[in-house]
Amino acid sequence: DIAIKNVKCLMQYFKKHKIRFENIINAQVNPNHVMERPHIRFNGKDLEEINQPWEHAQNDALGYFLWFYCKLIGDKILEANQDDIETLALFPLYFEAVSYWEDEDSGHWEETRKVEASSIGVVVAALKALKQL
């Protein structure tokens, strides 16, 4: 139940701030400016972004969310509405826009940006899960 509440909260957050995905997808901002990417760190009480410099280039975190959400839908634990589906559809477009397979991200340790197999693998698993839906 806690995991379901958390993943639903994350979906609400991504819906609220989907402009971050859209701006990268539409090449309106430079993905190398990490503060322009979807924020990974935010205020969980009001789902507002924290306006503090942070390494938001974290394809792994976005991939984990997408994979888990798709898994819950596929296992009939969670039902997606049209808004959810539209939000999920932004993820592959975003990953393509940042060229995730060669994108230097900060990974789960939020360290120096570099190409990491762990981030690439999570994104691939997430995209496969979405495709299965």
C-alpha positions in Angstrom: 0.0 0.0 0.0 2.8 2.4 0.8 4.5 1.7 -2.5 1.3 2.3 -4.4 0.8 5.6 -2.6 4.3 6.7 -3.4 4.1 5.8 -7.1 0.8 7.6 -7.4 2.3 10.6 -5.8 5.2 10.5 -8.2 2.8 10.3 -11.1 1.0 13.4 -9.8 4.3 15.2 -9.5 5.3 14.3 -13.1 1.9 15.4 -14.4 2.2 18.7 -12.6 5.7 19.4 -14.0 5.4 17.8 -17.4 6.6 21.0 -19.0 10.1 19.9 -18.0 9.7 16.8 -20.2 8.1 18.8 -23.0 10.7 21.5 -23.1 13.5 18.9 -23.5 11.5 16.9 -26.1 10.7 20.0 -28.1 14.4 21.3 -27.8 13.3 24.4 -26.0 15.9 24.0 -23.4 19.4 22.4 -23.3 19.4 19.1 -21.5 23.0 19.8 -20.4 21.5 22.4 -18.1 20.5 19.9 -15.4 18.1 22.3 -13.6 16.0 22.3 -16.8 15.5 18.6 -16.7 12.6 16.9 -14.7 13.5 17.4 -11.1 14.2 14.3 -9.1 14.3 16.1 -5.8 11.1 18.0 -4.7 8.9 18.8 -1.8 6.7 15.8 -1.2 4.0 17.7 0.7 3.0 20.1 -2.0 4.7 18.5 -5.0 6.6 21.7 -5.7 10.1 21.8 -7.0 12.9 22.8 -4.7 14.7 25.7 -6.2 18.2 24.5 -5.2 20.9 23.5 -7.6 20.9 19.7 -7.9 22.1 17.0 -10.3 18.7 16.4 -11.9 20.3 14.5 -14.8 19.2 11.1 -13.5 17.8 8.8 -16.2 17.9 5.9 -13.7 15.4 7.5 -11.3 13.0 8.3 -14.2 13.5 4.8 -15.6 12.8 3.2 -12.2 9.6 5.1 -11.9 8.5 4.2 -15.5 9.4 0.6 -15.0 7.6 0.3 -11.7 4.5 2.1 -12.8 4.2 -0.1 -15.9 4.7 -3.2 -13.9 1.9 -2.2 -11.5 -0.4 -1.6 -14.4 0.6 -4.8 -16.1 0.0 -6.8 -12.9 -3.4 -5.2 -12.6 -2.5 -3.6 -9.3 -2.9 -0.1 -10.6 -5.2 1.4 -13.2 -4.0 4.1 -15.5 -6.3 6.9 -16.6 -5.9 8.9 -19.8 -3.7 11.6 -18.0 -1.5 8.8 -16.7 -1.0 7.3 -20.2 -0.3 10.7 -21.7 2.3 11.3 -19.0 3.9 7.9 -19.5 4.1 8.6 -23.2 6.4 11.5 -22.5 9.1 9.3 -21.0 10.3 7.5 -24.2 10.3 10.9 -26.1 12.3 12.4 -23.3 14.8 9.5 -23.2 15.2 9.8 -26.9 15.7 13.6 -26.7 18.5 13.2 -24.2 20.0 10.3 -26.1 20.0 8.2 -22.9 22.3 5.6 -24.4 25.1 8.2 -24.5 23.8 10.7 -22.0 26.1 11.6 -19.1 23.8 11.4 -16.1 24.5 11.5 -12.3 23.1 8.1 -11.6 21.7 6.9 -8.3 24.8 8.1 -6.4 24.3 11.7 -7.7 27.9 11.9 -8.5 29.9 13.3 -11.4 28.0 13.0 -14.7 29.1 10.1 -16.9 27.7 7.4 -19.1 26.7 4.6 -16.8 25.5 1.1 -17.8 23.3 1.1 -14.7 21.3 4.1 -16.0 21.1 2.7 -19.5 19.9 -0.7 -18.3 17.1 0.8 -16.2 15.9 2.9 -19.1 15.9 -0.1 -21.4 14.0 -2.1 -18.9 11.5 0.7 -18.4 11.0 1.2 -22.2 10.4 -2.6 -22.6 7.9 -2.5 -19.8 6.1 0.4 -21.4 6.1 -1.4 -24.8 4.5 -4.5 -23.2 1.6 -2.4 -22.1 
